[in-house]
Amino acid sequence: MNWKRVVVLATVVLASAVGGYQIKAHAQQRFPASCYVMVPADWGEYRGMSTGTGVVFEDKDGTIRVVGKLPCGIDREPMTVPQVDVVIKRK
């Protein structure tokens, strides 16, 4: 038998006996929120977000408010109330 074949065969046998190389998944790290935005409670419930329009809120009367840009500070402190870009009221 060839010396290289013996070494390869011994390596394969040893690796299979030990269990071989196993890939382990690590849990994802959780990072704190980078920004906190405060919106008034009277704006109502959050209804969703769109890349084209912004963040949408609807109050109990059906008024819809769309916020295009959310203010964010570097120190993660709440900033001023976001500026509403569009208000849609029901008659």
N, CA, C and O atoms as a GROMACS GRO file, in nm:
protein
  364
    1MET      N    1   0.083  -0.119   0.000
    1MET     CA    2   0.000   0.000   0.000
    1MET      C    3   0.087   0.124   0.000
    1MET      O    4   0.197   0.125   0.055
    2ASN      N    5   0.037   0.225  -0.061
    2ASN     CA    6   0.109   0.351  -0.070
    2ASN      C    7   0.100   0.425   0.063
    2ASN      O    8  -0.005   0.423   0.128
    3TRP      N    9   0.206   0.489   0.103
    3TRP     CA   10   0.214   0.562   0.231
    3TRP      C   11   0.108   0.673   0.237
    3TRP      O   12   0.047   0.691   0.343
    4LYS      N   13   0.084   0.745   0.130
    4LYS     CA   14  -0.016   0.853   0.127
    4LYS      C   15  -0.156   0.797   0.148
    4LYS      O   16  -0.238   0.857   0.217
    5ARG      N   17  -0.185   0.682   0.089
    5ARG     CA   18  -0.317   0.620   0.105
    5ARG      C   19  -0.341   0.582   0.251
    5ARG      O   20  -0.452   0.597   0.303
    6VAL      N   21  -0.238   0.533   0.317
    6VAL     CA   22  -0.250   0.494   0.457
    6VAL      C   23  -0.280   0.616   0.544
    6VAL      O   24  -0.364   0.610   0.634
    7VAL      N   25  -0.213   0.726   0.516
    7VAL     CA   26  -0.234   0.850   0.593
    7VAL      C   27  -0.375   0.903   0.569
    7VAL      O   28  -0.442   0.942   0.665
    8VAL      N   29  -0.422   0.906   0.447
    8VAL     CA   30  -0.555   0.954   0.414
    8VAL      C   31  -0.660   0.864   0.479
    8VAL      O   32  -0.757   0.914   0.536
    9LEU      N   33  -0.642   0.733   0.470
    9LEU     CA   34  -0.736   0.639   0.530
    9LEU      C   35  -0.740   0.654   0.682
    9LEU      O   36  -0.848   0.650   0.741
   10ALA      N   37  -0.627   0.670   0.744
   10ALA     CA   38  -0.621   0.689   0.890
   10ALA      C   39  -0.689   0.820   0.930
   10ALA      O   40  -0.758   0.825   1.032
   11THR      N   41  -0.670   0.924   0.852
   11THR     CA   42  -0.732   1.053   0.881
   11THR      C   43  -0.883   1.044   0.870
   11THR      O   44  -0.954   1.098   0.955
   12VAL      N   45  -0.934   0.977   0.767
   12VAL     CA   46  -1.078   0.962   0.749
   12VAL      C   47  -1.138   0.880   0.863
   12VAL      O   48  -1.244   0.916   0.916
   13VAL      N   49  -1.072   0.773   0.901
   13VAL     CA   50  -1.122   0.689   1.010
   13VAL      C   51  -1.122   0.767   1.141
   13VAL      O   52  -1.219   0.762   1.217
   14LEU      N   53  -1.014   0.839   1.168
   14LEU     CA   54  -1.004   0.917   1.290
   14LEU      C   55  -1.108   1.029   1.293
   14LEU      O   56  -1.170   1.052   1.397
   15ALA      N   57  -1.128   1.097   1.181
   15ALA     CA   58  -1.227   1.205   1.174
   15ALA      C   59  -1.368   1.152   1.194
   15ALA      O   60  -1.449   1.216   1.261
   16SER      N   61  -1.398   1.037   1.137
   16SER     CA   62  -1.532   0.981   1.155
   16SER      C   63  -1.552   0.932   1.298
   16SER      O   64  -1.664   0.938   1.349
   17ALA      N   65  -1.447   0.884   1.363
   17ALA     CA   66  -1.458   0.838   1.501
   17ALA      C   67  -1.481   0.956   1.597
   17ALA      O   68  -1.555   0.943   1.694
   18VAL      N   69  -1.419   1.067   1.569
   18VAL     CA   70  -1.433   1.185   1.654
   18VAL      C   71  -1.564   1.256   1.627
   18VAL      O   72  -1.614   1.328   1.713
   19GLY      N   73  -1.621   1.237   1.513
   19GLY     CA   74  -1.747   1.301   1.480
   19GLY      C   75  -1.730   1.403   1.369
   19GLY      O   76  -1.827   1.464   1.325
   20GLY      N   77  -1.611   1.421   1.325
   20GLY     CA   78  -1.586   1.515   1.215
   20GLY      C   79  -1.605   1.660   1.258
   20GLY      O   80  -1.622   1.690   1.376
   21TYR      N   81  -1.601   1.745   1.163
   21TYR     CA   82  -1.618   1.888   1.188
   21TYR      C   83  -1.766   1.920   1.191
   21TYR      O   84  -1.839   1.887   1.098
   22GLN      N   85  -1.810   1.984   1.297
   22GLN     CA   86  -1.951   2.020   1.308
   22GLN      C   87  -1.966   2.172   1.304
   22GLN      O   88  -1.890   2.245   1.367
   23ILE      N   89  -2.064   2.216   1.230
   23ILE     CA   90  -2.093   2.359   1.221
   23ILE      C   91  -2.194   2.393   1.329
   23ILE      O   92  -2.299   2.328   1.339
   24LYS      N   93  -2.165   2.492   1.408
   24LYS     CA   94  -2.256   2.533   1.515
   24LYS      C   95  -2.311   2.672   1.484
   24LYS      O   96  -2.238   2.762   1.443
   25ALA      N   97  -2.440   2.686   1.503
   25ALA     CA   98  -2.504   2.817   1.483
   25ALA      C   99  -2.498   2.894   1.614
   25ALA      O  100  -2.523   2.839   1.721
   26HIS      N  101  -2.467   3.021   1.604
   26HIS     CA  102  -2.462   3.108   1.721
   26HIS      C  103  -2.586   3.195   1.723
   26HIS      O  104  -2.636   3.236   1.618
   27ALA      N  105  -2.634   3.224   1.841
   27ALA     CA  106  -2.752   3.311   1.854
   27ALA      C  107  -2.718   3.451   1.804
   27ALA      O  108  -2.605   3.498   1.817
   28GLN      N  109  -2.819   3.516   1.746
   28GLN     CA  110  -2.798   3.651   1.697
   28GLN      C  111  -2.790   3.747   1.815
   28GLN      O  112  -2.858   3.731   1.916
   29GLN      N  113  -2.705   3.845   1.800
   29GLN     CA  114  -2.692   3.945   1.905
   29GLN      C  115  -2.805   4.044   1.894
   29GLN      O  116  -2.850   4.077   1.785
   30ARG      N  117  -2.851   4.091   2.008
   30ARG     CA  118  -2.955   4.193   2.011
   30ARG      C  119  -2.891   4.325   2.051
   30ARG      O  120  -2.820   4.333   2.151
   31PHE      N  121  -2.918   4.427   1.973
   31PHE     CA  122  -2.865   4.558   2.000
   31PHE      C  123  -2.978   4.650   2.044
   31PHE      O  124  -3.091   4.634   1.998
   32PRO      N  125  -2.950   4.744   2.132
   32PRO     CA  126  -3.056   4.838   2.172
   32PRO      C  127  -3.098   4.925   2.054
   32PRO      O  128  -3.022   4.945   1.959
   33ALA      N  129  -3.219   4.976   2.061
   33ALA     CA  130  -3.269   5.062   1.954
   33ALA      C  131  -3.177   5.183   1.940
   33ALA      O  132  -3.129   5.237   2.039
   34SER      N  133  -3.152   5.224   1.817
   34SER     CA  134  -3.061   5.336   1.795
   34SER      C  135  -3.133   5.470   1.805
   34SER      O  136  -3.070   5.575   1.809
   35CYS      N  137  -3.266   5.466   1.811
   35CYS     CA  138  -3.342   5.590   1.813
   35CYS      C  139  -3.477   5.567   1.879
   35CYS      O  140  -3.539   5.462   1.862
   36TYR      N  141  -3.522   5.665   1.955
   36TYR     CA  142  -3.655   5.661   2.016
   36TYR      C  143  -3.733   5.781   1.964
   36TYR      O  144  -3.684   5.894   1.969
   37VAL      N  145  -3.854   5.757   1.916
   37VAL     CA  146  -3.939   5.864   1.866
   37VAL      C  147  -4.068   5.862   1.947
   37VAL      O  148  -4.131   5.758   1.963
   38MET      N  149  -4.108   5.978   1.998
   38MET     CA  150  -4.232   5.989   2.074
   38MET      C  151  -4.339   6.054   1.987
   38MET      O  152  -4.316   6.159   1.927
   39VAL      N  153  -4.454   5.991   1.980
   39VAL     CA  154  -4.567   6.049   1.909
   39VAL      C  155  -4.680   6.069   2.009
   39VAL      O  156  -4.695   5.988   2.101
   40PRO      N  157  -4.760   6.173   1.993
   40PRO     CA  158  -4.871   6.197   2.085
   40PRO      C  159  -4.972   6.083   2.081
   40PRO      O  160  -4.997   6.024   1.976
   41ALA      N  161  -5.030   6.051   2.196
   41ALA     CA  162  -5.130   5.943   2.205
   41ALA      C  163  -5.254   5.975   2.122
   41ALA      O  164  -5.320   5.883   2.073
   42ASP      N  165  -5.287   6.104   2.107
   42ASP     CA  166  -5.408   6.139   2.032
   42ASP      C  167  -5.392   6.117   1.881
   42ASP      O  168  -5.490   6.131   1.808
   43TRP      N  169  -5.274   6.083   1.834
   43TRP     CA  170  -5.257   6.047   1.694
   43TRP      C  171  -5.320   5.912   1.666
   43TRP      O  172  -5.346   5.880   1.549
   44GLY      N  173  -5.346   5.834   1.767
   44GLY     CA  174  -5.412   5.704   1.750
   44GLY      C  175  -5.315   5.590   1.731
   44GLY      O  176  -5.202   5.592   1.779
   45GLU      N  177  -5.363   5.490   1.659
   45GLU     CA  178  -5.287   5.367   1.639
   45GLU      C  179  -5.196   5.375   1.518
   45GLU      O  180  -5.226   5.440   1.418
   46TYR      N  181  -5.083   5.306   1.531
   46TYR     CA  182  -4.990   5.290   1.420
   46TYR      C  183  -5.055   5.199   1.316
   46TYR      O  184  -5.101   5.090   1.350
   47ARG      N  185  -5.058   5.242   1.191
   47ARG     CA  186  -5.124   5.164   1.085
   47ARG      C  187  -5.026   5.102   0.986
   47ARG      O  188  -5.064   5.013   0.910
   48GLY      N  189  -4.903   5.146   0.986
   48GLY     CA  190  -4.808   5.086   0.894
   48GLY      C  191  -4.705   5.185   0.845
   48GLY      O  192  -4.700   5.301   0.888
   49MET      N  193  -4.623   5.136   0.752
   49MET     CA  194  -4.515   5.219   0.698
   49MET      C  195  -4.495   5.185   0.551
   49MET      O  196  -4.511   5.071   0.509
   50SER      N  197  -4.462   5.287   0.475
   50SER     CA  198  -4.433   5.269   0.334
   50SER      C  199  -4.309   5.348   0.300
   50SER      O  200  -4.290   5.459   0.351
   51THR      N  201  -4.223   5.293   0.216
   51THR     CA  202  -4.102   5.365   0.178
   51THR      C  203  -4.134   5.489   0.097
   51THR      O  204  -4.056   5.585   0.096
   52GLY      N  205  -4.247   5.489   0.029
   52GLY     CA  206  -4.283   5.603  -0.053
   52GLY      C  207  -4.348   5.717   0.025
   52GLY      O  208  -4.335   5.833  -0.013
   53THR      N  209  -4.420   5.684   0.134
   53THR     CA  210  -4.493   5.787   0.207
   53THR      C  211  -4.438   5.811   0.346
   53THR      O  212  -4.406   5.925   0.379
   54GLY      N  213  -4.425   5.709   0.426
   54GLY     CA  214  -4.375   5.724   0.562
   54GLY      C  215  -4.452   5.640   0.660
   54GLY      O  216  -4.510   5.538   0.624
   55VAL      N  217  -4.453   5.684   0.785
   55VAL     CA  218  -4.522   5.613   0.892
   55VAL      C  219  -4.663   5.669   0.905
   55VAL      O  220  -4.682   5.790   0.903
   56VAL      N  221  -4.763   5.580   0.919
   56VAL     CA  222  -4.903   5.621   0.919
   56VAL      C  223  -4.969   5.590   1.053
   56VAL      O  224  -4.953   5.481   1.108
   57PHE      N  225  -5.045   5.689   1.105
   57PHE     CA  226  -5.123   5.674   1.228
   57PHE      C  227  -5.268   5.710   1.198
   57PHE      O  228  -5.295   5.798   1.116
   58GLU      N  229  -5.362   5.642   1.266
   58GLU     CA  230  -5.504   5.674   1.250
   58GLU      C  231  -5.568   5.688   1.388
   58GLU      O  232  -5.556   5.599   1.472
   59ASP      N  233  -5.636   5.803   1.411
   59ASP     CA  234  -5.699   5.825   1.541
   59ASP      C  235  -5.842   5.772   1.543
   59ASP      O  236  -5.889   5.717   1.443
   60LYS      N  237  -5.911   5.788   1.656
   60LYS     CA  238  -6.047   5.731   1.673
   60LYS      C  239  -6.150   5.795   1.582
   60LYS      O  240  -6.253   5.733   1.555
   61ASP      N  241  -6.125   5.918   1.533
   61ASP     CA  242  -6.218   5.985   1.442
   61ASP      C  243  -6.194   5.950   1.295
   61ASP      O  244  -6.267   5.996   1.208
   62GLY      N  245  -6.091   5.870   1.269
   62GLY     CA  246  -6.059   5.832   1.132
   62GLY      C  247  -5.959   5.923   1.064
   62GLY      O  248  -5.928   5.904   0.947
   63THR      N  249  -5.906   6.021   1.137
   63THR     CA  250  -5.804   6.110   1.080
   63THR      C  251  -5.674   6.032   1.065
   63THR      O  252  -5.628   5.965   1.157
   64ILE      N  253  -5.616   6.043   0.947
   64ILE     CA  254  -5.492   5.973   0.917
   64ILE      C  255  -5.378   6.074   0.909
   64ILE      O  256  -5.391   6.177   0.843
   65ARG      N  257  -5.268   6.044   0.978
   65ARG     CA  258  -5.149   6.130   0.975
   65ARG      C  259  -5.033   6.051   0.918
   65ARG      O  260  -5.008   5.937   0.957
   66VAL      N  261  -4.961   6.113   0.826
   66VAL     CA  262  -4.846   6.049   0.764
   66VAL      C  263  -4.722   6.130   0.799
   66VAL      O  264  -4.716   6.251   0.775
   67VAL      N  265  -4.623   6.062   0.857
   67VAL     CA  266  -4.496   6.126   0.895
   67VAL      C  267  -4.389   6.074   0.802
   67VAL      O  268  -4.363   5.954   0.796
   68GLY      N  269  -4.326   6.165   0.728
   68GLY     CA  270  -4.223   6.125   0.631
   68GLY      C  271  -4.088   6.102   0.692
   68GLY      O  272  -4.021   6.004   0.659
   69LYS      N  273  -4.045   6.191   0.780
   69LYS     CA  274  -3.913   6.180   0.842
   69LYS      C  275  -3.928   6.176   0.993
   69LYS      O  276  -3.999   6.259   1.051
   70LEU      N  277  -3.863   6.080   1.056
   70LEU     CA  278  -3.866   6.071   1.201
   70LEU      C  279  -3.739   6.131   1.259
   70LEU      O  280  -3.629   6.091   1.220
   71PRO      N  281  -3.752   6.227   1.352
   71PRO     CA  282  -3.632   6.286   1.411
   71PRO      C  283  -3.563   6.185   1.503
   71PRO      O  284  -3.630   6.110   1.575
   72CYS      N  285  -3.433   6.183   1.500
   72CYS     CA  286  -3.359   6.087   1.580
   72CYS      C  287  -3.232   6.153   1.632
   72CYS      O  288  -3.157   6.214   1.556
   73GLY      N  289  -3.210   6.139   1.762
   73GLY     CA  290  -3.089   6.194   1.821
   73GLY      C  291  -2.981   6.088   1.832
   73GLY      O  292  -3.010   5.969   1.829
   74ILE      N  293  -2.859   6.131   1.846
   74ILE     CA  294  -2.746   6.040   1.856
   74ILE      C  295  -2.745   5.970   1.992
   74ILE      O  296  -2.706   5.854   2.001
   75ASP      N  297  -2.789   6.038   2.096
   75ASP     CA  298  -2.780   5.984   2.231
   75ASP      C  299  -2.900   5.900   2.271
   75ASP      O  300  -2.913   5.866   2.389
   76ARG      N  301  -2.987   5.865   2.179
   76ARG     CA  302  -3.104   5.780   2.200
   76ARG      C  303  -3.207   5.843   2.294
   76ARG      O  304  -3.291   5.772   2.350
   77GLU      N  305  -3.203   5.970   2.312
   77GLU     CA  306  -3.304   6.040   2.392
   77GLU      C  307  -3.421   6.076   2.301
   77GLU      O  308  -3.401   6.101   2.182
   78PRO      N  309  -3.544   6.078   2.356
   78PRO     CA  310  -3.659   6.116   2.272
   78PRO      C  311  -3.643   6.258   2.218
   78PRO      O  312  -3.606   6.350   2.292
   79MET      N  313  -3.669   6.273   2.091
   79MET     CA  314  -3.659   6.404   2.027
   79MET      C  315  -3.797   6.471   2.030
   79MET      O  316  -3.890   6.422   2.094
   80THR      N  317  -3.808   6.582   1.961
   80THR     CA  318  -3.935   6.653   1.954
   80THR      C  319  -4.037   6.570   1.877
   80THR      O  320  -4.003   6.471   1.813
   81VAL      N  321  -4.162   6.612   1.883
   81VAL     CA  322  -4.269   6.542   1.811
   81VAL      C  323  -4.241   6.551   1.661
   81VAL      O  324  -4.208   6.659   1.612
   82PRO      N  325  -4.253   6.439   1.589
   82PRO     CA  326  -4.227   6.442   1.445
   82PRO      C  327  -4.323   6.535   1.372
   82PRO      O  328  -4.438   6.554   1.413
   83GLN      N  329  -4.275   6.592   1.263
   83GLN     CA  330  -4.358   6.680   1.181
   83GLN      C  331  -4.446   6.595   1.090
   83GLN      O  332  -4.398   6.505   1.020
   84VAL      N  333  -4.576   6.624   1.091
   84VAL     CA  334  -4.672   6.551   1.007
   84VAL      C  335  -4.668   6.610   0.867
   84VAL      O  336  -4.682   6.731   0.849
   85ASP      N  337  -4.648   6.524   0.768
   85ASP     CA  338  -4.642   6.570   0.629
   85ASP      C  339  -4.781   6.578   0.566
   85ASP      O  340  -4.808   6.669   0.488
   86VAL      N  341  -4.869   6.482   0.598
   86VAL     CA  342  -5.003   6.477   0.538
   86VAL      C  343  -5.104   6.444   0.647
   86VAL      O  344  -5.082   6.354   0.728
   87VAL      N  345  -5.217   6.518   0.647
   87VAL     CA  346  -5.329   6.488   0.737
   87VAL      C  347  -5.450   6.465   0.649
   87VAL      O  348  -5.484   6.549   0.566
   88ILE      N  349  -5.516   6.352   0.667
   88ILE     CA  350  -5.637   6.319   0.590
   88ILE      C  351  -5.751   6.307   0.691
   88ILE      O  352  -5.749   6.221   0.779
   89LYS      N  353  -5.852   6.396   0.676
   89LYS     CA  354  -5.966   6.397   0.769
   89LYS      C  355  -6.090   6.347   0.698
   89LYS      O  356  -6.107   6.367   0.578
   90ARG      N  357  -6.176   6.281   0.773
   90ARG     CA  358  -6.304   6.233   0.720
   90ARG      C  359  -6.411   6.339   0.746
   90ARG      O  360  -6.406   6.408   0.847
   91LYS      N  361  -6.506   6.352   0.654
   91LYS     CA  362  -6.617   6.446   0.673
   91LYS      C  363  -6.730   6.380   0.744
   91LYS      O  364  -6.832   6.444   0.770
   0.00000   0.00000   0.00000
